[in-house]
């Protein structure tokens, strides 16, 4: 049986007392909460916009309704990603060069302000709210690169899969909660109805910011709450030793001409497009074609996010367990999980296209598509640290840029297909068919070109081979 060497040297020193609960597990919870908060703050508008433009949904709300057509709504929903996508490249490099915790603090301060002023900017016009959303997208760009770097520094090799799973599932738990919350609050009179969603999320953001500032540091060695036992444990057993802290010059030409990296970039972008279509435009489909009101709409959308969050939470640790057990090689495992994700999305969307007016089957298929998406936690998500161990933040930022760009490409694409006829089932079918076809392209690219082998441009300068997890097999240390 292969086991990670997770408790060796600290026990040699009797003065090092083992804590009842390791502090890194608290950090793991904070990472989960961070993605819950960030994605809740950014996506409250996805459901709130239904109330913002539907003059018949006033109920007890006293706030303004806006005469925004599909093009205008596409701008409002997509503007966040105009900056969120390109900043991924810079954000990844910044997290490799500077303290990621400080970057996150600055980002959350600005994000909080943006959340509070969103309702006021909406009343000023489409381009004002788009400007606020662009600013929020700009500062939120550091979130996932920051989390990736912290996970690499804080957790044992055997714990990284769970940490990544919690990070990813937090994004979707946040989406699930905020869709139900935004649908509910938009029908109430508190603070004008739909604006209350933005105000309350701003308050939650403030609370999170305080916790993050006080409790989180860039590494366990610099955190005053971490016991000496845990510091020694991590120093001895971490897959990245002190030499991983040395800064490596970024070989931009080699990086940007890497075929394996580009296969991952395109795959992440195309599978992200499917996710973004369901995230940003399916609420409109549920309302315009299937006739669901805003509260049922929010509930159904929350089921999408719960499905993907659960699969991500399981698939990250499961893929690592399969690799650790030696059942499948690392590259076969990554390609298997990514193939399941893409094939599941393709089959689900194709089924939707031939389901006519069977709303229950359509919703089941959309839930299955999102559940399938979660398998990428064993595929394209963990593959970046494996192929680029010395440039995790930079490589992740670049690979994630196109995935984030899907956030504005999806509403623009669907909006262009629909025009002002959001209730046209035939046009929605065309949109789903296009997205399904693009997933097939991603399936071929990832299967042919993706790799887990550390690339020459992303190895540590002082190592001939990539640093591997320290493992123990029947008492022997294996690298």
C-alpha positions in Angstrom: 0.0 0.0 0.0 1.3 3.4 -0.9 1.0 6.1 1.7 2.2 9.6 1.9 4.8 10.2 4.5 2.8 12.5 6.7 4.1 12.0 10.2 7.8 11.3 10.5 10.3 13.7 11.9 8.1 15.7 14.3 7.7 12.7 16.6 11.4 12.6 17.1 11.3 15.7 19.2 9.3 15.3 22.4 9.0 19.1 22.8 6.8 19.3 19.7 3.3 18.7 20.8 0.9 17.5 18.2 -2.2 19.8 18.0 -5.7 18.3 18.3 -6.7 19.8 15.0 -4.1 20.9 12.5 -4.4 24.6 11.6 -4.1 23.8 7.9 -7.5 22.3 8.0 -8.8 25.7 9.1 -7.0 27.2 6.1 -8.7 24.5 3.9 -12.1 25.7 5.3 -11.1 29.4 4.6 -10.3 28.6 1.0 -13.7 27.0 0.6 -15.4 30.0 2.2 -13.3 32.4 0.0 -14.6 30.9 -3.2 -18.1 30.7 -1.8 -18.1 34.4 -1.0 -16.3 35.5 -4.2 -18.6 33.6 -6.5 -21.7 34.6 -4.5 -20.8 38.3 -4.8 -20.1 38.1 -8.5 -23.1 35.9 -9.5 -26.0 37.5 -7.6 -26.7 39.5 -10.7 -27.4 36.4 -12.8 -30.8 35.9 -11.1 -31.3 39.5 -9.9 -31.3 40.7 -13.5 -34.6 38.8 -14.2 -36.3 41.1 -11.6 -34.3 44.1 -12.8 -35.8 43.9 -16.3 -39.2 42.2 -15.7 -41.7 45.0 -14.9 -44.4 42.4 -14.1 -42.3 40.9 -11.2 -42.5 43.8 -8.9 -44.4 42.1 -6.1 -43.3 44.0 -2.9 -40.3 45.5 -4.6 -40.1 49.3 -4.9 -36.9 49.5 -7.0 -36.7 50.5 -10.6 -37.0 48.1 -13.5 -34.9 48.6 -16.6 -35.7 48.4 -20.3 -32.7 46.3 -21.3 -33.0 44.1 -24.4 -31.0 40.9 -24.8 -28.0 42.8 -26.1 -28.0 45.1 -23.1 -28.3 42.2 -20.7 -25.5 40.5 -22.5 -23.3 43.5 -21.8 -24.3 43.6 -18.1 -23.7 39.9 -17.6 -20.6 39.7 -19.7 -18.8 42.9 -18.7 -17.4 41.2 -15.5 -15.5 38.8 -17.7 -14.1 41.5 -20.0 -11.5 42.2 -17.4 -11.7 38.9 -15.3 -10.4 36.9 -18.3 -7.3 38.8 -19.4 -6.2 39.7 -15.8 -5.8 35.9 -15.2 -2.4 36.0 -17.0 -1.2 39.0 -14.9 -2.7 37.7 -11.7 -1.0 34.3 -12.1 2.4 36.0 -12.5 1.7 38.3 -9.6 0.9 35.4 -7.2 4.2 33.8 -8.2 6.1 37.0 -7.5 4.3 38.7 -4.6 2.4 37.7 -1.4 -0.9 36.2 -2.6 -2.6 36.9 0.7 -2.0 40.7 0.4 -3.2 40.6 -3.2 -6.4 38.9 -2.0 -6.9 41.6 0.7 -6.7 44.4 -1.8 -9.0 42.7 -4.2 -11.7 42.1 -1.6 -11.7 45.7 -0.4 -12.5 46.9 -3.9 -14.9 44.0 -4.5 -16.9 45.0 -1.4 -17.2 48.6 -2.7 -18.3 47.4 -6.1 -21.0 45.2 -4.5 -22.5 48.1 -2.6 -22.6 50.6 -5.5 -23.9 48.1 -8.1 -27.6 49.1 -7.6 -26.8 52.8 -7.9 -24.7 52.3 -11.1 -27.6 50.3 -12.6 -29.9 53.2 -12.2 -27.4 55.4 -14.1 -27.4 53.2 -17.2 -26.0 50.0 -18.8 -22.5 51.3 -19.3 -22.2 52.5 -15.7 -23.1 49.1 -14.2 -20.9 47.5 -16.8 -18.0 49.6 -15.6 -18.6 48.5 -12.0 -18.8 44.9 -13.1 -15.5 45.3 -15.1 -13.8 46.7 -12.0 -15.1 43.8 -9.9 -13.9 41.3 -12.5 -10.5 42.9 -12.6 -9.9 42.5 -8.8 -11.5 39.1 -8.6 -9.0 37.8 -11.1 -6.5 37.1 -8.4 -8.8 34.7 -6.5 -8.2 31.3 -8.1 -4.4 31.8 -8.8 -4.1 32.9 -5.2 -5.9 29.7 -4.0 -3.8 27.5 -6.2 -0.6 29.0 -4.8 -1.8 28.7 -1.2 -2.9 25.1 -1.7 0.6 24.2 -3.0 2.2 25.8 0.0 -0.1 24.7 2.8 -1.0 21.1 2.2 0.5 17.7 2.2 0.5 15.9 -1.2 -2.2 13.5 0.0 -4.4 16.6 1.0 -4.1 18.6 -2.2 -6.9 16.8 -4.0 -9.3 17.5 -1.2 -8.2 21.1 -1.0 -8.7 21.7 -4.7 -12.0 19.9 -4.5 -13.2 22.2 -1.8 -11.9 25.3 -3.6 -13.8 24.3 -6.8 -17.0 23.1 -5.0 -17.0 26.4 -3.0 -17.4 28.3 -6.3 -20.6 26.3 -7.0 -21.9 26.2 -3.5 -21.7 29.9 -3.6 -23.6 30.0 -6.9 -26.2 27.6 -5.5 -26.9 29.6 -2.4 -26.9 33.0 -4.2 -29.3 31.9 -6.9 -31.9 30.9 -4.3 -31.1 33.9 -2.1 -31.3 36.4 -5.0 -34.6 35.0 -6.3 -36.1 35.2 -2.8 -34.8 38.7 -1.9 -35.8 40.1 -5.2 -39.4 39.5 -4.4 -39.3 41.2 -1.0 -39.5 44.8 0.0 -36.3 44.9 2.1 -34.1 47.7 0.7 -36.1 47.9 -2.5 -36.1 44.2 -3.4 -33.3 43.2 -5.8 -30.8 45.8 -4.6 -30.8 44.1 -1.2 -29.0 41.1 -2.7 -26.0 43.3 -3.6 -26.0 45.1 -0.2 -26.2 41.9 1.9 -23.4 40.2 -0.2 -21.3 43.4 0.4 -21.8 43.0 4.2 -20.8 39.3 4.0 -17.7 40.3 2.0 -16.7 42.7 4.7 -16.9 39.9 7.4 -14.9 37.5 5.2 -12.3 40.2 4.6 -11.7 40.6 8.3 -11.3 36.8 8.9 -9.0 36.4 5.9 -6.7 39.3 7.0 -6.4 38.1 10.6 -6.1 34.3 10.0 -4.4 33.6 6.7 -0.7 33.9 5.7 1.1 33.0 2.5 2.8 30.0 4.1 2.5 27.9 7.3 6.0 28.9 8.4 5.0 32.6 8.7 1.6 32.0 10.5 1.6 32.7 14.2 -1.3 30.3 14.8 0.5 27.2 13.4 2.1 24.9 15.9 5.8 24.1 15.7 4.8 20.5 15.3 2.8 21.3 12.2 5.4 23.6 10.8 8.0 20.8 11.0 5.6 18.3 9.6 5.0 20.4 6.5 8.6 21.4 6.1 9.7 17.7 6.0 6.9 16.2 4.0 5.8 18.9 1.6 6.2 18.1 -2.1 7.7 21.5 -2.4 10.8 22.2 -0.3 12.5 25.4 0.5 14.1 25.6 -3.0 10.6 25.8 -4.5 10.4 29.3 -2.9 13.1 30.6 -5.3 11.6 32.8 -7.9 12.0 31.6 -11.5 12.2 33.9 -14.5 9.2 33.3 -16.7 10.2 31.9 -20.1 7.3 33.5 -22.0 8.2 32.3 -25.5 8.5 28.6 -24.5 5.4 28.9 -22.3 3.3 30.5 -25.0 4.4 28.0 -27.7 3.8 24.9 -25.6 1.4 22.6 -27.4 0.4 20.7 -24.3 -0.4 24.0 -22.5 -2.4 25.2 -25.4 -4.4 22.0 -25.5 -5.3 22.6 -21.9 -6.0 26.3 -22.5 -8.5 25.5 -25.3 -10.1 22.7 -23.4 -10.6 24.8 -20.4 -12.1 27.6 -22.6 -14.5 25.3 -24.4 -15.7 23.3 -21.3 -16.0 26.7 -19.5 -18.2 27.9 -22.3 -20.7 25.1 -21.6 -20.6 26.0 -17.9 -21.1 29.7 -18.6 -24.1 29.1 -21.0 -25.9 27.2 -18.2 -24.8 29.8 -15.6 -25.6 33.0 -17.3 -28.3 32.2 -20.0 -30.2 29.1 -18.9 -32.1 31.2 -16.3 -33.5 33.1 -19.3 -34.3 29.8 -21.0 -36.1 28.6 -18.0 -38.2 31.7 -17.8 -38.8 32.4 -21.5 -39.2 28.9 -22.9 -40.2 26.7 -20.0 -42.2 29.4 -18.1 -40.7 29.1 -14.6 -41.1 32.1 -12.3 -38.2 33.8 -10.6 -38.3 31.8 -7.4 -38.6 28.4 -9.1 -35.9 29.5 -11.5 -33.6 30.3 -8.7 -34.3 26.9 -7.1 -33.6 25.0 -10.3 -30.4 26.9 -10.9 -29.2 26.1 -7.3 -29.6 22.4 -8.2 -27.2 22.9 -11.1 -24.6 24.3 -8.8 -25.1 21.7 -6.1 -24.7 18.9 -8.7 -21.4 20.3 -10.0 -20.1 21.1 -6.4 -20.8 17.5 -5.2 -19.0 16.0 -8.2 -16.1 18.3 -7.9 -15.8 17.6 -4.2 -15.6 13.8 -4.9 -13.6 13.8 -8.2 -10.6 15.7 -7.0 -9.7 13.3 -4.1 -10.9 10.3 -6.1 -8.6 11.0 -9.0 -5.6 11.4 -6.6 -6.6 8.2 -4.8 -6.6 6.3 -8.1 -3.2 7.6 -8.9 -1.8 6.9 -5.4 -3.1 3.4 -5.4 -1.4 2.8 -8.8 -4.6 1.7 -10.5 -4.0 4.0 -13.4 -1.2 6.3 -14.4 -1.4 10.0 -13.7 -1.9 11.0 -17.4 -4.5 8.2 -18.0 -6.4 9.3 -14.9 -6.5 13.0 -16.0 -7.6 12.1 -19.5 -10.3 9.7 -18.2 -11.8 12.2 -15.9 -11.8 15.0 -18.5 -13.3 12.7 -21.0 -16.2 11.8 -18.7 -16.8 15.5 -18.1 -16.9 16.4 -21.8 -18.8 13.3 -22.9 -21.4 13.9 -20.2 -22.0 17.5 -21.3 -22.2 16.5 -24.9 -24.8 13.7 -24.3 -26.8 15.9 -21.9 -27.1 18.9 -24.3 -27.9 16.7 -27.3 -30.7 15.1 -25.3 -32.1 18.6 -24.4 -32.2 19.4 -28.1 -34.6 16.4 -28.7 -36.7 16.7 -25.6 -39.4 19.0 -27.0 -41.4 20.5 -24.2 -40.6 17.8 -21.6 -39.4 20.3 -18.9 -38.6 17.7 -16.3 -36.3 15.8 -18.7 -34.6 19.0 -19.8 -33.9 20.1 -16.3 -32.6 16.6 -15.5 -30.3 16.7 -18.5 -29.0 20.2 -17.5 -28.3 19.0 -14.0 -26.5 16.0 -15.4 -24.4 18.3 -17.6 -23.3 20.3 -14.6 -22.6 17.1 -12.6 -20.5 15.9 -15.5 -18.6 19.2 -15.6 -17.4 18.5 -12.0 -15.2 15.6 -13.3 -12.7 18.2 -14.6 -11.5 18.3 -11.0 -9.7 15.1 -11.9 -8.8 16.3 -15.3 -7.8 19.8 -16.5 -7.7 21.4 -13.0 -4.9 19.5 -11.3 -2.9 19.0 -14.4 -1.4 22.5 -14.3 0.7 22.1 -11.1 1.8 18.7 -12.5 3.1 20.0 -15.9 4.3 23.4 -14.6 5.5 22.9 -11.0 7.8 26.0 -10.8 5.2 28.3 -12.5 1.9 27.2 -11.0 0.4 30.7 -10.7 1.5 31.9 -14.2 0.6 28.8 -16.0 -2.8 28.5 -14.3 -3.5 32.2 -15.0 -2.8 31.7 -18.7 -4.8 28.5 -19.0 -7.7 29.9 -17.0 -7.9 33.1 -19.2 -9.9 31.6 -22.0 -12.1 29.7 -19.5 -12.9 33.0 -17.9 -13.4 34.7 -21.3 -16.3 32.2 -21.8 -18.1 34.3 -19.2 -18.7 37.0 -21.7 -18.5 34.9 -24.9 -21.4 32.7 -23.7 -24.0 35.5 -23.2 -22.8 37.2 -26.3 -23.0 34.0 -28.4 -26.4 33.0 -27.1 -27.6 36.6 -27.3 -26.6 36.8 -31.0 -28.4 33.6 -31.8 -31.6 34.6 -29.9 -31.7 38.2 -30.9 -34.8 39.6 -29.2 -36.7 36.3 -29.5 -35.6 34.7 -26.2 -38.7 32.5 -26.3 -37.7 30.7 -29.5 -37.1 27.1 -28.7 -35.6 26.4 -32.1 -32.9 29.1 -31.5 -32.1 27.7 -28.1 -31.7 24.2 -29.7 -29.2 25.7 -32.1 -27.3 27.3 -29.2 -27.1 24.0 -27.4 -26.0 22.2 -30.5 -23.1 24.6 -31.1 -22.0 24.3 -27.5 -22.1 20.5 -27.7 -20.1 20.4 -30.9 -17.4 22.6 -29.2 -17.1 20.1 -26.4 -16.3 17.4 -28.9 -13.3 19.5 -30.1 -12.1 19.9 -26.5 -12.4 16.1 -26.0 -10.1 15.5 -29.0 -7.6 18.1 -28.1 -7.2 17.1 -24.5 -7.0 13.4 -25.3 -4.3 13.9 -28.0 -2.0 16.6 -26.5 -2.5 17.1 -22.7 0.3 15.8 -20.5 1.2 15.5 -16.8 4.9 15.5 -17.6 6.7 18.5 -16.1 7.6 20.8 -19.0 11.3 21.9 -19.5 10.3 25.5 -19.2 8.5 25.0 -15.9 11.0 22.9 -13.9 12.9 24.3 -10.9 16.2 25.9 -11.9 18.2 23.9 -9.4 16.6 20.5 -10.2 17.1 18.2 -13.1 13.7 16.6 -12.5 10.5 17.9 -11.0 10.1 17.8 -7.2 8.0 14.8 -6.4 5.9 14.0 -3.4 7.7 12.1 -0.7 6.0 8.7 -0.3 6.6 5.7 1.9 6.3 2.2 0.7 6.7 -0.5 3.3 8.9 1.8 5.3 11.1 2.9 2.4 11.2 6.4 1.0 10.3 6.7 -2.6 10.6 9.8 -4.9 
